[in-house]
Amino acid sequence: MKCQNIRNFFKGLKVCVASAWYPHANNPYHCIFVHDFAKRIRRAGAKVFVFTIIHSREDKKFEMWDNIPVLRVKVNTILSFFNPFKFLSFFKVFNKADLIHVHAIDVFGAFSILIAKLIRKPVVVTVHRADVLPSNSLFLNILRIIAFKVVDAIIAVSKATKKLALNVGAPANKITVIYNAVDETMFTPRSKSLCRQKLGLPQNSKIILFVGNLIPRKGVEYLIRALPIILTKIPNVLLVVIGDGPQRNELEHLAKELNLEQNIVFTGRISTEKLCLYYGAADIFVLPSLHEGHPMVLLEAMASGLPVVATKVSGNMETVIHGKNGYLVEPKNAHQLANAIIKILSERKQISKFGKASLMIYRKKFSEEKQICKIAEIYSRILRSKF
């Protein structure tokens, strides 16, 4: 399918995005990439609605998120899925769609696939990484294998994620790698001085940015430990840590222990609108993760025109081109991390050169247009096979 015909293809197509991974009342940014995907399909011309779970009492059974209808069902336990009334809920929702697109093959995702196939609906599943890791649950392993066998198409967000999916039973002939994309109306190059002015950040500092959950897997500890090394070469550095999580107190204590309180800002969770300003204000983005699928934050940084330093793990290695738009370093290595950051921040020309390369790589390899075109090809193929 030619990309210019996408809008004609999507026009009037009713797509149900089904996933337990979705923003909710207690955390409106939880797995925001699934909501962004739904918005992207809607912008392409489809009629989109979302089917997800109730996370807490504050969640409503029906609401609108950015003009997208969101329907929620309560499933507290695995046994809930065998309740006839729950089955009926799934049937009613899926019957309204021409195609079901499941994100994450967890229990909710796998049951969604099986129920949709019972009523002969075309089904695509996108796997992200955490949902295709080996599990100790025999029930989940069997459920995933069955769901993989009956689903019409499988999308992996990276080659590393595809490998994980194959290891847990996904058929190779059904898998296509389609990289993530970001909301390009939000994540785009901006005036650095203006963004800093709006955020109250110093104009003359070199700003390092991290965005993500504050959990051990994200490796923020090593970034904080790299900061004293960086300060010996570049004294006017400010590290901005955006996000929250169970490790936050530990990381704040580490910053205090290393006498870095004047050089680190912990913002907690912030709105997408404010996050875009921080990307605009930063000189460099750093992702020191120990494991990744295909991290949205790297794409947000690259679409915003930032040079990046990331660890040599899975999806990071498919995104950053070492020496062109940034550097890849070994995980858990504060010295390598520091040296890579120093290399970029030491020269203004290097910041500009790598930043422009990031934007070019994003547009060439990860743009919304490329993602939607490939999605349309898969939808078109499986819809044609049904008729």
Secondary structure as GFF3:
##gff-version 3
##sequence-region A 1 387
A	DSSP	three_ten_helix	3	5	.	.	.	ID=ss1
A	DSSP	alpha_helix	6	10	.	.	.	ID=ss2
A	DSSP	beta_strand	14	18	.	.	.	ID=ss3
A	DSSP	alpha_helix	32	43	.	.	.	ID=ss4
A	DSSP	beta_strand	47	53	.	.	.	ID=ss5
A	DSSP	beta_strand	62	65	.	.	.	ID=ss6
A	DSSP	beta_strand	68	73	.	.	.	ID=ss7
A	DSSP	three_ten_helix	78	82	.	.	.	ID=ss8
A	DSSP	alpha_helix	84	95	.	.	.	ID=ss9
A	DSSP	beta_strand	99	103	.	.	.	ID=ss10
A	DSSP	alpha_helix	107	118	.	.	.	ID=ss11
A	DSSP	beta_strand	123	127	.	.	.	ID=ss12
A	DSSP	three_ten_helix	130	132	.	.	.	ID=ss13
A	DSSP	alpha_helix	138	150	.	.	.	ID=ss14
A	DSSP	beta_strand	153	156	.	.	.	ID=ss15
A	DSSP	alpha_helix	159	167	.	.	.	ID=ss16
A	DSSP	three_ten_helix	172	174	.	.	.	ID=ss17
A	DSSP	beta_strand	175	177	.	.	.	ID=ss18
A	DSSP	alpha_helix	192	199	.	.	.	ID=ss19
A	DSSP	beta_strand	206	211	.	.	.	ID=ss20
A	DSSP	three_ten_helix	216	218	.	.	.	ID=ss21
A	DSSP	alpha_helix	220	233	.	.	.	ID=ss22
A	DSSP	beta_strand	237	242	.	.	.	ID=ss23
A	DSSP	alpha_helix	248	257	.	.	.	ID=ss24
A	DSSP	beta_strand	264	268	.	.	.	ID=ss25
A	DSSP	alpha_helix	272	281	.	.	.	ID=ss26
A	DSSP	beta_strand	284	287	.	.	.	ID=ss27
A	DSSP	alpha_helix	296	303	.	.	.	ID=ss28
A	DSSP	beta_strand	308	311	.	.	.	ID=ss29
A	DSSP	alpha_helix	314	317	.	.	.	ID=ss30
A	DSSP	beta_strand	326	329	.	.	.	ID=ss31
A	DSSP	alpha_helix	334	345	.	.	.	ID=ss32
A	DSSP	alpha_helix	348	361	.	.	.	ID=ss33
A	DSSP	pi_helix	362	366	.	.	.	ID=ss34
A	DSSP	alpha_helix	368	386	.	.	.	ID=ss35
###
